Amino acid sequence: MGVDFDELATIFNQWAQASVKLENSQWCGIDGKSIKGTVKNSQSKSQNFVSIVSVFAHQRGRVMGLAQLANQQTSEIATVQNLMTVLELQGVVFSLYQIRFLQTTFLS
């Protein structure tokens, strides 16, 4: 018996949006963490793994949303952009580890 992650993420994201209201200028961190048990070909360039990308509201201490990332299928940047669109968070400040994402998305 497995868990359908897409279904779980959809339900969780809807619940989080309905349960936690963010005020303007609140900080949200976005980061991805790989799931160790999913790593394949760890010593090669074709390494494959699954990550969970989450949006965390610092002042509320809550996860606002999450998405799955399979690194051979999509990039973390595309996953983050999609997650930001799905969550429809307005007026918040996002903090991302990927500086390249900030430069190509917001400064171009």
Secondary structure, DSSP 8 states (H G I E B T S, - for coil): ----HHHHHHHHHHHHHHH----TT-EEEEEEEE-GGG-BSTTSTT-B-EEEEEEEETTTTEEEEEEEEETTTS-HHHHHHHHHHHHT--S-EEEES-HHHHHHHT--
